Amino acid sequence: MLVNPSYEKVKHQDPLFPTGKALPSTTPKDPQPMPREVNCNNFRGLIPYLLNRYGNDGLQTVLADLTNNPRYLVADKFDPSHFVPVTEEHLLDPAYWVSYEFAVRLFGNLKKVVQDPDPLFNAGLGAVKETLSKSVLFAIRILGPGLLFRQAQKFNDRFNRTKQLVLVKLGHDFALLQANYYPGFDASKDICNWLRGMYTGVLRLAGFKEVKVYELKCRAQGDEYCLFRLTWKKESLLALILKGIVKKSLKWAIGDLVAEYEASVHERDKLIEKLTESEQRYRSVFENTATPTIIVEEDLTISMANVEFEKLSGYTKN
């Protein structure tokens, strides 16, 4: 409900304005959501892995000081003008993004729970098992690591805005993947170890034998970029021939599914951006109008008041 007082009826003793110099408000001053840098699709396997292996206590230890924290806000996907603290549910929904800082802290917290010599590697390994379906694993097995790594580049670009993943070289039993971080983002050794676990888990679950993943160069240790070498046991000639026959029938279908999914995500992100821009324009008009204006909620609390209303009432938002 909009209230536009054009005369001096507002008194300090009015029940809407208790004595004091601050307007009651349910909204923090100028809250801003986190930068959209890491898509929550990256955490979809991690949360069920933690619940299954370490229970809710383990999960809450990892999420402590991260979820329900006013420092880490996301724009609600149904109302992008409304910013809310990120929750566990948000981290399972690929419609949401978090900042790189948030992701680094989350992965750092894993070391408090995963008590292994290589905790981030093992967490990445376990998260893969919770993420990939049997049909996806079968397709990876049939289509081979070549298509897998080429798709990995595309999905990294779609769900990660901190670095570029490049397939440097691919052989019958090895691959070289290079991660180039964009300016302003420092590499994290925890994330590098997480990626080693993810790469290892995908290849193992897809049926590749004797999988090993090494980090040959690491940006977090002073190198220009991160470089991963993935190796696996060669397949027999017969297996390669059979895979070639099935690959032709699957490649077209999978390519269309990937394209359709990427298009739908792109359209959703564009809608969110347009709604956010619209809300910002509305806020600008609201703040700069010459008419004293407030927005009163159903419980009679004031959620917004412009400068002209502050001048008229004698109260400020601070």
C-alpha positions, -999 to 999 in steps of 0.1 A, spaced: 0 0 0 15 34 -10 9 64 13 15 99 -1 11 125 27 8 159 12 2 178 44 18 180 78 -3 154 97 26 132 107 34 136 143 63 120 163 38 104 187 19 87 159 18 49 166 35 42 132 65 63 144 75 55 180 96 80 198 131 81 185 151 91 154 149 60 134 122 47 111 111 11 120 121 -11 91 122 -48 83 147 -44 55 185 -38 60 199 -7 43 207 -13 7 212 -51 9 230 -66 -21 231 -102 -32 264 -120 -37 281 -118 -71 269 -146 -94 302 -164 -98 297 -201 -88 265 -219 -97 249 -240 -70 249 -270 -94 284 -275 -82 271 -284 -47 243 -308 -56 263 -339 -50 282 -325 -20 253 -320 4 238 -356 0 274 -370 3 278 -351 37 244 -362 49 249 -398 40 284 -401 54 286 -376 83 249 -369 91 232 -336 96 258 -325 123 286 -329 97 266 -309 71 258 -281 95 295 -279 105 304 -273 69 276 -248 64 282 -230 97 284 -192 93 276 -195 56 239 -203 54 213 -180 70 240 -153 72 229 -117 61 264 -113 47 256 -139 20 224 -129 2 209 -143 -30 181 -129 -52 150 -150 -48 143 -168 -82 106 -160 -80 111 -123 -70 146 -112 -79 141 -78 -61 139 -97 -28 173 -107 -13 174 -135 12 203 -152 31 214 -183 12 201 -216 27 208 -253 23 179 -255 -2 194 -228 -24 227 -248 -26 207 -277 -41 191 -255 -68 210 -246 -100 188 -215 -104 211 -199 -77 246 -186 -77 270 -178 -49 302 -158 -48 337 -173 -52 345 -163 -17 315 -182 -4 326 -213 -23 362 -211 -11 350 -209 25 326 -238 21 353 -261 7 376 -249 35 350 -260 60 351 -295 46 384 -302 63 367 -298 96 345 -328 88 362 -351 62 390 -366 83 412 -380 56 448 -373 45 433 -358 13 399 -345 25 389 -324 -5 399 -351 -30 378 -377 -11 348 -352 -8 349 -346 -46 351 -384 -52 321 -390 -29 301 -361 -43 303 -375 -79 286 -407 -67 256 -387 -54 253 -366 -86 256 -388 -117 228 -411 -127 233 -446 -142 221 -434 -176 247 -405 -176 275 -429 -166 265 -453 -193 266 -425 -219 300 -414 -207 312 -450 -210 299 -454 -245 309 -419 -258 343 -420 -243 365 -395 -225 369 -373 -256 333 -361 -256 333 -360 -218 361 -335 -217 348 -314 -245 315 -312 -227 333 -304 -194 346 -272 -210 311 -261 -219 296 -270 -186 324 -252 -167 317 -221 -187 280 -224 -180 283 -230 -142 315 -212 -133 325 -176 -139 359 -177 -122 380 -197 -146 382 -212 -181 387 -249 -185 407 -259 -216 413 -294 -230 450 -291 -239 456 -326 -252 437 -359 -254 451 -394 -261 436 -429 -259 446 -432 -222 453 -396 -210 441 -361 -211 455 -327 -201 431 -301 -187 442 -265 -180 423 -242 -157 429 -205 -164 416 -182 -137 401 -149 -147 416 -116 -133 405 -109 -97 402 -146 -87 429 -163 -68 432 -201 -71 425 -222 -40 444 -254 -33 412 -268 -17 393 -264 -50 422 -279 -70 420 -310 -48 382 -311 -50 385 -311 -88 410 -340 -87 384 -360 -68 356 -350 -92 376 -360 -123 387 -392 -107 352 -401 -96 336 -394 -130 361 -416 -149 360 -445 -123 322 -446 -122 320 -445 -160 340 -478 -160 375 -466 -167 402 -486 -150 433 -475 -131 423 -439 -131 449 -414 -118 447 -376 -117 478 -355 -111 481 -317 -108 512 -308 -127 510 -271 -122 490 -251 -96 481 -214 -96 477 -215 -59 514 -225 -56 527 -197 -79 522 -212 -114 505 -192 -142 476 -217 -144 465 -251 -130 473 -281 -152 458 -316 -145 469 -348 -161 443 -376 -161 453 -411 -170 434 -444 -174 440 -479 -187 437 -484 -225 407 -502 -238 408 -532 -262 403 -527 -299 370 -546 -299 357 -524 -272 366 -493 -292 349 -506 -323 317 -514 -304 317 -480 -288 321 -464 -322 290 -480 -334 268 -470 -305 284 -435 -303 269 -424 -336 234 -432 -324 238 -414 -291 259 -383 -300 231 -365 -318 205 -371 -291 228 -361 -262 240 -330 -281 204 -318 -285 196 -324 -249 226 -304 -238 218 -276 -262 182 -275 -250 192 -274 -213 217 -247 -218 192 -226 -237 166 -229 -209 191 -219 -183 202 -190 -204 166 -178 -208 160 -181 -170 191 -161 -162 181 -134 -187 147 -131 -170 162 -128 -136 185 -100 -148 156 -81 -164 135 -84 -133 165 -71 -112 170 -42 -136 133 -34 -134 134 -34 -96 164 -11 -96 146 14 -119 115 13 -96 137 19 -66 154 49 -83 120 65 -92 108 59 -56 139 75 -40 140 105 -63 103 115 -65 95 149 -50 64 135 -32 70 122 3 63 84 0 65 53 22 56 17 17 37 2 47 35 -36 51 4 -55 63 18 -56 99 21 -18 98 59 -17 96 75 6 71 97 -12 46 107 18 25 107 56 28 121 81 4 142 112 13 112 136 10 93 116 36 123 118 59 123 156 56 86 158 62 85 134 92 118 145 108 129 109 110 157 91 91 163 55 80 195 53 101 
